[in-house]
Each structure stands twice: as structure tokens, then as C-alpha cells.
Amino acid sequence: MSTSTAAGRGAPDTGPPAAGDERLSSRHRLAGVLRRPEIGAFAGALVIFLFFTFRTDSFFEPAGASTWIFNASTIGIMAVAVALLMIGGEFDLSAGAMIGTTGLTTGILMSEYDVNVWLAILAALVLAVAIGALNGLVVMWTRLPSFIVTLGTFFVLQGVNLAVTKILIGKVSVTGLQDAAGYYDGKQLFGSFVNLDMAWVPWLEANDAKTTLTLYAATFWFVGVTVAATWVLQRTRSGNWIFAVGGAQTSARQVGVPVLRTKVGLFITTAVAGWLVGMLQLFKTTTVQSTTGVGQEFIFIICAVVGGCLLTGGYGSAVGAALGALIYGMVQQGIPQAGWDNDWLYAFLGVMLLGAVLVNNWVKNRAESI
């Protein structure tokens, strides 16, 4: 008779597992918590939120919160996509320029050539997919570092954004998009907003603060992208492939993981995220510059690293990258509201990057030793 059968027929209870079972120990549970990539970013976001909330009243007020939530949302969409790519072991330095390229493509087609708004948006999406696929294929076929390949793409896009835009419209920016046919149809999807009355919060009423919190479409897209990316990483075979190709590409190929398809798909995902942010900014501000997005590529990487992604690949989370973007958005808004020089933002970003790398490395080693 098996042990399970005997127990089922009234065999005496042998009691709980031995106290020394490490699988049930508090140390094991602590290690499980520490191994979560987003733990450090969550703690950092909480500290920064509380610091600026007590430092300046306007930071927590709905008007101030509306601004940093929007800033975090646009950065966060890109940070999540970049995090997926970094988990897969690659980088994309053309991500920022892609925002301007897709925005300019849509804006010029609509305002200068009277192209239907949805066709213009679709044309920009196709262009983004093509550039992302080209980046991925060049990296995989040539075996060159993605850092170098996408740096080249960055300079190409930056030059095209400036030169071609001047050739087509005689200037380096598209303005007055609200006069283009169909603009408001696109705005409903990418540039709309909702106002939430926060008068029920006692602190706001007591301080005579404005009680309207404005949430732009970018925030809802941000939440949707983060949830989708988390589901892919944690619940799908494609998520396992992403971790596998980032952690050990050769071994992953040997066990049947489609390395080429996975990595090219990740580059396309980053390019599509750039297209999405380009549309969100275009239909909110009705303008786009040839330099839009340039210089932000390192911010996306910083947010991903702060969120727990390792520069060596194979480790990280979408939620962590989203929290990293939230930290950036809060600091970007909190520094001027606290009365500090805006230039301190870049110093903070440098400290944040170095600190995140050191903390992530320490926590990972600590968790493995428990």
C-alpha cells in the first residue's frame, strides 16, 4: 500500500515537514522576494514619491500629478519595450530617433499631402516595423554588437529627419496639425484625456488645491503595454524564449529556441513602441520637431536598468521598467517644483544608473547566497 493511500484511509498524521526544510524557511521566502527584479525600483519609487510629496505641495496636487504621470507614461512605454530587448541581450540606440521619424512621417503626410489620417498612421507603423526588422536582421546576420548597429541607425534617422523634412516642407518641424483633415479622429485614440474630480480627498479640500486630475491617453496605453509585456514574459512560450536568448543564446539555439525570430521580433517591438509614442506626442501637441526623441534613448535604458534589467541580458521585468519610468517622471517634475536647478536632473540620472547597477548586483548576489 502506498503512503498516500494509507494516509487517505486514516493513517496517523506525521506532522509538518522538518523545520530544516529550506523550501519552507523564511530565508527561502526572503530570497524569493529579493530575486524579483522590480523590488528595488518599487522601493525607490515609494521613497521619491514621499520625498517630493512632503517637499512641495504642488507635486501631490492633481495638477502637478497630471504632468509627471504623463511624462512617466510616454517614457514608460519605451522603457518597457527596451527592457524586453535588454532581457533578450540586445540594445537599441535608435529608439529615441524613431519617435521623431514616425511623428514626422504622419505629420507630413497629413498636413502636406492630405493623406487620410489612418493611412498616414499606418504608413508610419509600416516604416517603423521595417526599420526594426532591418536592425534585427543586420545584428543577427553580421553578428555585430547591437550597440554599434543601432547607433548607426540612430545617426541615419537623425540625418533623414532633418534633411528630408527640409526638402519636403522647407523647415524642420511640422506645426498646425489640428487643421489637417481627420486630425481629431486620430486625437480620440492618441491625444484624448479624461478629467477625474479628486474633491473627495480631504487634504486637497483643506488646502484649497485644484481637484481635477487629468489622465491622458498615453497613461492608458502605458498601463496596457506594461500588462501585455508582463503577460508575455511570465505566461507565454515567447517570454521563455526572450529570457533564454538573453541568458545563453548558444544553448537556447541548441534546444530549439528560434533565436533569429525572437531577436528580430524584439527589435520590431522596440520600433513599434517608438511609433506609438510618436503618435501619442503628435496628437497631443499637434506638432513634431526633427529632433523629437533624440537624446532620450539612454533615458529608456536607465529606466530599464533601474527596474532591474541586467546589462548582460537574461534578467529583468516589464513592471520594473515601468517603475523606473515612474521614478524618472517624478524626479523630472519634482526637481523644478522643489525650486532646484533643472540641470540637477542629469546628475540624478547618472547617480540613479550607477546606484541601480550596484544595488541590482548586490541584491542578486545576496539572493543567490541565501
C-alpha positions in Angstrom: 0.0 0.0 0.0 1.4 3.4 -0.9 2.0 6.1 1.7 -0.7 8.3 0.1 -3.3 5.6 0.2 -2.5 4.8 3.8 -2.9 8.4 4.8 -6.1 8.6 2.9 -7.5 5.7 4.9 -6.8 7.3 8.3 -3.1 6.7 8.8 -1.8 8.9 11.6 -0.6 12.4 10.6 3.2 12.5 10.6 3.1 16.3 11.2 4.6 19.1 9.3 7.8 18.8 7.3 11.0 19.0 9.2 11.8 22.5 10.4 15.1 22.4 8.5 13.3 22.1 5.1 14.8 25.2 3.3 11.9 25.3 0.8 9.6 26.4 3.6 12.1 28.6 5.5 11.8 32.3 6.0 15.2 32.7 4.4 14.0 31.0 1.3 11.0 33.2 1.1 13.2 36.3 1.5 15.4 35.1 -1.3 12.4 34.7 -3.5 11.4 38.3 -2.8 14.9 39.6 -3.3 15.1 37.8 -6.7 12.2 39.9 -8.0 13.8 42.4 -10.4 11.3 45.2 -9.6 11.8 45.2 -5.8 14.5 47.9 -5.8 12.5 50.1 -8.3 9.4 49.8 -6.2 11.2 50.9 -3.1 12.9 53.7 -4.9 9.6 55.0 -6.4 8.0 55.0 -3.0 10.8 56.9 -1.4 10.9 59.5 -4.2 7.1 60.0 -4.1 7.1 60.6 -0.4 10.1 62.9 -0.6 8.7 65.2 -3.1 5.2 65.0 -1.7 6.4 66.4 1.7 8.9 68.7 0.0 6.3 70.6 -2.1 2.5 70.6 -2.0 2.1 71.1 -5.8 3.7 67.7 -6.5 0.9 65.7 -4.9 -1.8 68.1 -6.1 -3.8 66.8 -9.1 -2.4 69.5 -11.5 1.1 68.5 -10.7 0.5 64.8 -10.7 -1.1 65.0 -14.1 2.1 66.3 -15.5 4.5 63.7 -14.1 2.1 60.9 -14.8 2.0 61.9 -18.4 5.8 62.2 -18.6 6.3 58.8 -17.0 3.8 57.3 -19.4 5.5 58.3 -22.6 8.9 57.3 -21.2 7.5 54.2 -19.7 6.1 52.8 -23.0 9.6 52.9 -24.5 11.3 51.7 -21.3 9.1 48.6 -21.2 9.9 47.8 -24.8 13.6 48.5 -24.3 13.5 46.3 -21.2 12.2 43.3 -23.2 15.1 43.9 -25.7 17.6 44.1 -22.9 16.3 40.9 -21.4 16.9 39.4 -24.8 20.5 40.5 -24.6 20.4 43.5 -27.1 20.3 47.3 -27.1 18.5 49.8 -29.5 20.0 53.3 -29.5 17.7 54.3 -32.4 14.6 54.1 -30.2 14.5 57.9 -29.5 15.0 58.9 -33.1 12.3 56.5 -34.1 9.8 58.7 -32.2 10.6 61.7 -34.3 10.7 59.7 -37.6 7.3 58.2 -37.2 5.8 61.5 -35.9 7.3 63.4 -38.9 6.1 60.8 -41.4 2.5 61.0 -40.1 2.5 64.8 -39.8 3.9 65.5 -43.2 1.6 63.0 -44.9 -1.4 64.6 -43.2 -0.6 68.3 -43.4 1.3 68.5 -46.7 -0.2 65.7 -48.8 -3.7 65.5 -47.4 -3.4 61.7 -46.8 -6.1 60.2 -44.7 -5.2 60.2 -41.0 -5.4 56.4 -40.6 -3.4 55.8 -43.8 -0.7 58.2 -42.6 -0.6 56.5 -39.2 -0.4 53.1 -40.9 2.4 54.2 -43.2 4.4 55.4 -40.2 3.8 52.0 -38.5 4.9 50.1 -41.6 8.1 52.2 -41.7 8.8 51.5 -38.0 8.3 47.8 -38.5 10.7 47.8 -41.5 13.4 49.7 -39.6 13.1 47.5 -36.6 13.3 44.3 -38.7 16.3 45.7 -40.5 18.1 46.4 -37.2 17.4 42.9 -36.0 18.4 41.2 -39.2 21.7 43.2 -39.5 22.6 42.3 -35.9 21.9 38.6 -36.4 23.4 38.2 -39.9 26.6 40.2 -39.2 27.0 39.3 -35.5 28.0 42.9 -34.9 27.1 44.3 -31.4 23.6 45.8 -31.5 25.0 48.8 -29.8 27.0 49.6 -32.9 24.3 48.7 -35.5 21.6 50.8 -33.8 23.9 53.7 -33.2 24.4 53.8 -37.0 20.6 53.6 -37.4 20.3 56.5 -34.9 22.5 58.8 -37.0 20.8 57.8 -40.2 17.4 58.6 -38.8 18.6 61.8 -37.2 20.0 63.0 -40.5 17.0 61.9 -42.5 14.7 63.6 -40.1 16.5 66.9 -40.6 17.4 66.8 -44.3 14.4 65.1 -45.8 12.0 67.2 -43.8 13.6 70.4 -45.1 13.5 69.1 -48.6 9.8 68.3 -48.4 8.4 71.2 -46.4 11.2 73.7 -46.3 11.5 73.6 -42.5 12.5 71.2 -39.7 9.2 70.9 -37.9 5.5 70.2 -38.6 3.1 72.5 -36.9 -0.6 73.3 -37.1 -1.6 69.7 -37.5 -5.0 70.5 -36.0 -6.0 72.0 -39.3 -5.4 68.7 -41.2 -8.4 66.7 -42.2 -9.1 63.8 -39.8 -6.8 65.1 -37.1 -9.5 64.9 -34.4 -10.2 61.3 -35.3 -6.7 60.4 -34.5 -6.8 62.6 -31.4 -9.6 60.4 -30.0 -7.2 57.4 -29.9 -3.9 59.0 -29.2 -4.4 62.5 -27.8 -7.6 62.4 -25.7 -7.9 62.7 -22.0 -10.2 62.3 -19.1 -10.7 64.5 -16.1 -11.2 63.0 -12.7 -12.6 65.0 -9.8 -10.5 64.4 -6.7 -12.5 66.6 -4.4 -13.2 63.6 -2.2 -9.6 63.7 -0.9 -9.7 65.7 2.4 -6.2 67.1 2.1 -6.9 68.8 -1.2 -10.1 70.4 0.1 -8.3 71.6 3.2 -5.5 73.3 1.2 -7.8 74.8 -1.5 -6.0 72.9 -4.2 -7.3 72.3 -7.7 -9.0 68.9 -7.6 -9.0 67.9 -11.3 -6.7 65.1 -12.2 -6.1 64.8 -16.0 -5.2 61.4 -17.3 -4.1 61.4 -21.0 -4.4 58.6 -23.5 -0.7 57.9 -23.0 -1.3 56.7 -19.5 -3.9 54.1 -20.5 -1.6 53.0 -23.3 1.3 52.8 -20.8 -0.7 50.5 -18.5 -1.8 48.4 -21.3 1.7 48.0 -22.7 3.1 47.1 -19.3 0.4 44.5 -18.6 0.8 43.0 -22.1 4.6 42.8 -21.8 4.4 41.3 -18.3 1.9 38.6 -19.5 4.2 37.8 -22.5 7.3 37.4 -20.2 5.6 35.4 -17.5 2.9 33.4 -19.2 3.9 32.6 -22.7 6.5 30.5 -24.6 7.7 33.6 -26.3 8.6 35.0 -22.8 10.7 31.9 -22.1 12.4 32.4 -25.4 13.3 36.0 -24.6 14.9 35.1 -21.3 16.7 32.1 -23.0 18.3 34.1 -25.8 19.4 36.8 -23.4 20.9 34.5 -20.9 22.5 31.9 -23.1 22.0 32.3 -26.8 24.0 29.3 -28.0 22.4 27.0 -25.5 19.0 28.4 -26.5 19.6 27.6 -30.1 20.7 24.1 -29.3 17.5 23.3 -27.5 15.3 24.6 -30.4 14.6 28.2 -29.4 14.1 30.3 -32.6 16.8 32.8 -31.8 16.6 34.8 -35.1 12.8 35.2 -34.9 12.9 36.1 -31.3 15.5 38.8 -31.5 14.2 40.3 -34.7 10.7 40.4 -33.1 12.2 42.3 -30.1 13.8 44.9 -32.3 10.4 45.3 -34.1 8.7 45.7 -30.7 11.0 48.5 -29.8 10.4 50.2 -33.1 6.6 49.9 -32.8 6.8 51.3 -29.3 8.7 54.3 -30.8 5.8 54.7 -33.3 3.2 54.6 -30.5 5.0 57.3 -28.5 5.4 59.3 -31.7 1.6 59.2 -32.3 0.8 60.0 -28.6 3.0 63.1 -28.7 2.0 64.2 -32.2 -1.8 64.1 -31.5 -1.4 65.7 -28.0 0.8 68.6 -29.0 -0.2 69.0 -32.7 3.5 69.5 -33.6 6.7 67.5 -34.1 10.3 68.6 -34.4 13.0 66.9 -36.4 14.9 66.5 -33.1 12.0 64.9 -31.3 13.1 61.9 -29.2 16.8 62.5 -29.9 18.8 62.0 -26.7 16.1 60.0 -24.9 17.5 56.6 -25.8 19.8 56.5 -22.8 16.9 57.5 -20.5 14.9 54.4 -21.7 17.9 52.2 -20.9 18.4 53.9 -17.5 14.7 53.3 -16.6 15.1 49.6 -17.6 18.3 49.2 -15.6 16.7 50.9 -12.5 13.8 48.5 -13.0 16.1 45.5 -12.5 17.4 44.7 -16.0 20.9 43.5 -16.2 23.2 44.9 -19.0 24.3 41.3 -19.7 20.7 40.2 -20.6 18.6 37.3 -19.4 17.1 39.1 -16.3 14.6 41.8 -15.7 10.9 42.7 -15.8 8.4 44.9 -17.6 6.9 46.1 -14.3 10.4 47.1 -13.1 11.0 49.2 -16.2 7.6 50.9 -15.7 8.5 51.8 -12.2 11.9 53.1 -13.4 10.0 55.4 -15.8 7.7 56.5 -12.9 10.8 57.4 -10.9 12.1 59.5 -13.8 8.8 61.2 -14.3 8.5 62.1 -10.7 12.1 63.4 -10.5 11.7 65.4 -13.7 8.7 67.2 -12.3 9.7 67.2 -8.6 13.1 69.0 -9.1 11.8 72.3 -10.5 8.8 72.2 -8.2 11.2 72.0 -5.3 12.9 75.1 -6.5 16.1 73.4 -7.7 18.0 74.0 -10.9 16.7 71.7 -13.7 20.3 70.7 -14.6 20.3 68.5 -11.5 18.1 66.1 -13.3 21.0 64.8 -15.4 23.2 64.5 -12.3 20.4 62.5 -10.7 20.1 60.2 -13.7 23.8 59.4 -13.5 23.6 58.6 -9.8 20.5 56.6 -10.4 22.1 54.5 -13.1 25.2 53.8 -11.1 23.2 53.1 -7.9 20.8 50.8 -9.7 23.6 48.7 -11.2 25.4 48.4 -7.8 22.2 47.6 -5.9 20.9 45.1 -8.5 24.2 43.3 -8.5 24.3 43.2 -4.7 20.7 42.1 -4.3 21.2 39.4 -7.0 24.3 38.0 -5.3 22.7 38.3 -1.8 19.6 36.4 -3.0 21.8 33.6 -4.5 23.7 33.2 -1.3 20.6 32.8 0.9 
